[in-house]
């Protein structure tokens, strides 16, 4: 195939990606205009349309979530990726997870197929794109198999032309407002309010009573929505909300006291040996934070308004100065999905840390993310000075966490390289291990074990006990746990209990369902 033919094919593929996204953005703007009209007409019309929009989003979610699965990209074709890209674009203003999928598709398109989607171009029409290419890349969801995507592409192009010329006919709806960042926040807040109405009641959070007319209540709905997403909760099945007015259960009193103080110290960098936390924050906040710890221990989520007042605001008083050293958590917090509110809340601190908002949020502990997001837009706080010191510690913490993560990535890559070199040396010797290659492979095995096998002394001792109970020679176990002898099993399995003998065949009528994992909807 000649270079000219290849270039032409590449251009056609790129047009497909762009056309699909052009239609996706057009459909999103049209839905936003429909919603604006429904809001003007009646609450019932608005409610019905939001239900329709949420139904569409749920149909689309499995499609665009594929882009966030690294394994999916190993087999995805350029046509499949184009379709996922446009579907994600269609719902990116409703779901931050879809927005993340858009960014990932653009990155993968450049990496895998050299398709640059970041440069602005003139709108495409149906005459510019092969119908089959457009059909494959269109943002279709279930039930839209017969949609005329060529017509939708032409309508979107015409809308662009009308806006460019500044012609807004009286019979037409106002041009879409999604280009404005303020309007993005308004749309996201409206989504958050509708979501809170669907999943919670005034019994769960008193502030929910004012969602229809009170701006502060709507802001707390937006913060709750953003916080849960940032912490990795499944927004299709969110946790129950717990008031912090009740007292902690007597059987959990000691655990709750230790738990909330450890959480607060970790989030603020406070040295507990130097600060009497309960005395500094006062009796009311002490009781509230014990209750907050119990709520999370029981699988629910503390009322964000109360949690902010007691943990993020009053709790910041435990930091009379900015800590001079950073104490990193034992393991990094799970990643979340970040709304526009979350990104804006993090923007200032992220800039000081020299990081993108998403990377900055990923580098924080969960309670640090929650404090940052719930504090966005809060003014007149009497603890503003101490909150500023806690913010300075967050910046230092994120930088240290990112640096540690970078070192870990380098070490992991180096270990993998050494393992590959050892295997190559083994193969070069004809498949029979020599003394040198055996030593090299043992060194690599123990390097991997040091990274992944034993995260603590307790885990090391537990593994050793399991091996002894399974009948392993004590000398071999002792040598293994002290690093004097390489294990024959993979390092990733080193902390697992030895499996019992297994019968041939498959047991009948037995099925075990594991606990449901939290999903990052949003």
Secondary structure in CASP SS format (residue, H / E / C, confidence):
PFRMAT SS
TARGET T0000
AUTHOR 0000-0000-0000
METHOD secondary structure of the structure
MODEL  1
X C 1.00
X C 1.00
X H 1.00
X H 1.00
X H 1.00
X H 1.00
X H 1.00
X H 1.00
X H 1.00
X H 1.00
X H 1.00
X H 1.00
X H 1.00
X H 1.00
X H 1.00
X H 1.00
X H 1.00
X H 1.00
X H 1.00
X H 1.00
X H 1.00
X H 1.00
X H 1.00
X H 1.00
X H 1.00
X H 1.00
X H 1.00
X H 1.00
X H 1.00
X H 1.00
X H 1.00
X H 1.00
X H 1.00
X H 1.00
X H 1.00
X H 1.00
X H 1.00
X H 1.00
X H 1.00
X H 1.00
X H 1.00
X C 1.00
X H 1.00
X H 1.00
X H 1.00
X H 1.00
X H 1.00
X H 1.00
X H 1.00
X H 1.00
X H 1.00
X H 1.00
X H 1.00
X H 1.00
X H 1.00
X H 1.00
X H 1.00
X H 1.00
X H 1.00
X H 1.00
X H 1.00
X H 1.00
X H 1.00
X H 1.00
X H 1.00
X H 1.00
X H 1.00
X H 1.00
X C 1.00
X H 1.00
X H 1.00
X H 1.00
X H 1.00
X C 1.00
X C 1.00
X C 1.00
X C 1.00
X H 1.00
X H 1.00
X H 1.00
X H 1.00
X H 1.00
X H 1.00
X H 1.00
X H 1.00
X H 1.00
X H 1.00
X H 1.00
X H 1.00
X H 1.00
X C 1.00
X C 1.00
X C 1.00
X C 1.00
X C 1.00
X H 1.00
X H 1.00
X H 1.00
X H 1.00
X H 1.00
X H 1.00
X H 1.00
X H 1.00
X H 1.00
X H 1.00
X H 1.00
X H 1.00
X H 1.00
X H 1.00
X H 1.00
X H 1.00
X H 1.00
X H 1.00
X C 1.00
X C 1.00
X C 1.00
X C 1.00
X C 1.00
X C 1.00
X C 1.00
X C 1.00
X C 1.00
X C 1.00
X C 1.00
X C 1.00
X C 1.00
X C 1.00
X C 1.00
X C 1.00
X C 1.00
X H 1.00
X H 1.00
X H 1.00
X H 1.00
X H 1.00
X H 1.00
X H 1.00
X C 1.00
X C 1.00
X C 1.00
X C 1.00
X C 1.00
X C 1.00
X C 1.00
X C 1.00
X C 1.00
X C 1.00
X C 1.00
X H 1.00
X H 1.00
X H 1.00
X H 1.00
X H 1.00
X H 1.00
X H 1.00
X H 1.00
X H 1.00
X H 1.00
X H 1.00
X H 1.00
X H 1.00
X H 1.00
X H 1.00
X H 1.00
X H 1.00
X C 1.00
X C 1.00
X C 1.00
X C 1.00
X C 1.00
X C 1.00
X C 1.00
X C 1.00
X C 1.00
X C 1.00
X C 1.00
X C 1.00
X C 1.00
X C 1.00
X C 1.00
X H 1.00
X H 1.00
X H 1.00
X H 1.00
X H 1.00
X H 1.00
X H 1.00
X H 1.00
X H 1.00
X H 1.00
X H 1.00
X H 1.00
X H 1.00
X H 1.00
X H 1.00
X H 1.00
X H 1.00
X H 1.00
X H 1.00
X C 1.00
X C 1.00
X C 1.00
X C 1.00
X C 1.00
X C 1.00
X H 1.00
X H 1.00
X H 1.00
X H 1.00
X H 1.00
X C 1.00
X C 1.00
X C 1.00
X C 1.00
X H 1.00
X H 1.00
X H 1.00
X H 1.00
X H 1.00
X H 1.00
X H 1.00
X H 1.00
X H 1.00
X H 1.00
X H 1.00
X H 1.00
X H 1.00
X H 1.00
X H 1.00
X H 1.00
X C 1.00
X C 1.00
X C 1.00
X C 1.00
X C 1.00
X C 1.00
X C 1.00
X C 1.00
X C 1.00
X C 1.00
X E 1.00
X E 1.00
X C 1.00
X C 1.00
X C 1.00
X C 1.00
X C 1.00
X C 1.00
X C 1.00
X H 1.00
X H 1.00
X H 1.00
X H 1.00
X H 1.00
X H 1.00
X H 1.00
X H 1.00
X H 1.00
X H 1.00
X H 1.00
X H 1.00
X H 1.00
X H 1.00
X H 1.00
X H 1.00
X H 1.00
X H 1.00
X H 1.00
X C 1.00
X C 1.00
X C 1.00
X C 1.00
X C 1.00
X C 1.00
X C 1.00
X C 1.00
X H 1.00
X H 1.00
X H 1.00
X H 1.00
X H 1.00
X C 1.00
X H 1.00
X H 1.00
X H 1.00
X H 1.00
X H 1.00
X H 1.00
X H 1.00
X H 1.00
X H 1.00
X H 1.00
X H 1.00
X H 1.00
X H 1.00
X H 1.00
X H 1.00
X C 1.00
X C 1.00
X C 1.00
X E 1.00
X E 1.00
X C 1.00
X H 1.00
X H 1.00
X H 1.00
X H 1.00
X H 1.00
X H 1.00
X H 1.00
X H 1.00
X H 1.00
X H 1.00
X H 1.00
X H 1.00
X H 1.00
X H 1.00
X H 1.00
X C 1.00
X C 1.00
X C 1.00
X C 1.00
X C 1.00
X C 1.00
X C 1.00
X C 1.00
X C 1.00
X C 1.00
X C 1.00
X C 1.00
X C 1.00
X C 1.00
X C 1.00
X C 1.00
X C 1.00
X C 1.00
X C 1.00
X C 1.00
X C 1.00
X H 1.00
X H 1.00
X H 1.00
X H 1.00
X H 1.00
X H 1.00
X H 1.00
X H 1.00
X H 1.00
X H 1.00
X H 1.00
X H 1.00
X H 1.00
X H 1.00
X C 1.00
X C 1.00
X C 1.00
X H 1.00
X H 1.00
X H 1.00
X H 1.00
X H 1.00
X H 1.00
X H 1.00
X C 1.00
X C 1.00
X H 1.00
X H 1.00
X H 1.00
X H 1.00
X H 1.00
X H 1.00
X H 1.00
X H 1.00
X H 1.00
X C 1.00
X C 1.00
X C 1.00
X C 1.00
X C 1.00
X C 1.00
X C 1.00
X C 1.00
X C 1.00
X H 1.00
X H 1.00
X H 1.00
X H 1.00
X H 1.00
X H 1.00
X H 1.00
X H 1.00
X H 1.00
X H 1.00
X H 1.00
X H 1.00
X H 1.00
X H 1.00
X H 1.00
X H 1.00
X H 1.00
X H 1.00
X H 1.00
X H 1.00
X H 1.00
X H 1.00
X H 1.00
X H 1.00
X H 1.00
X H 1.00
X H 1.00
X H 1.00
X H 1.00
X H 1.00
X H 1.00
X H 1.00
X H 1.00
X H 1.00
X H 1.00
X H 1.00
X H 1.00
X H 1.00
X H 1.00
X H 1.00
X H 1.00
X H 1.00
X H 1.00
X H 1.00
X H 1.00
X C 1.00
X C 1.00
X C 1.00
X C 1.00
X C 1.00
X C 1.00
X H 1.00
X H 1.00
X H 1.00
X H 1.00
X H 1.00
X H 1.00
X H 1.00
X H 1.00
X H 1.00
X H 1.00
X H 1.00
X H 1.00
X H 1.00
X H 1.00
X H 1.00
X H 1.00
X H 1.00
X H 1.00
X C 1.00
X C 1.00
X C 1.00
X C 1.00
X H 1.00
X H 1.00
X H 1.00
X H 1.00
X H 1.00
X H 1.00
X H 1.00
X H 1.00
X H 1.00
X H 1.00
X H 1.00
X H 1.00
X H 1.00
X C 1.00
X C 1.00
X C 1.00
X C 1.00
X H 1.00
X H 1.00
X H 1.00
X H 1.00
X H 1.00
X H 1.00
X H 1.00
X H 1.00
X C 1.00
X C 1.00
X C 1.00
X C 1.00
X C 1.00
X C 1.00
X C 1.00
X C 1.00
X C 1.00
X H 1.00
X H 1.00
X H 1.00
X C 1.00
X C 1.00
X C 1.00
X C 1.00
X C 1.00
X C 1.00
X C 1.00
X C 1.00
X C 1.00
X C 1.00
X C 1.00
X C 1.00
X C 1.00
X C 1.00
X C 1.00
X C 1.00
X C 1.00
X C 1.00
X C 1.00
X C 1.00
X C 1.00
X C 1.00
X C 1.00
X C 1.00
X C 1.00
X C 1.00
X C 1.00
X C 1.00
X C 1.00
END
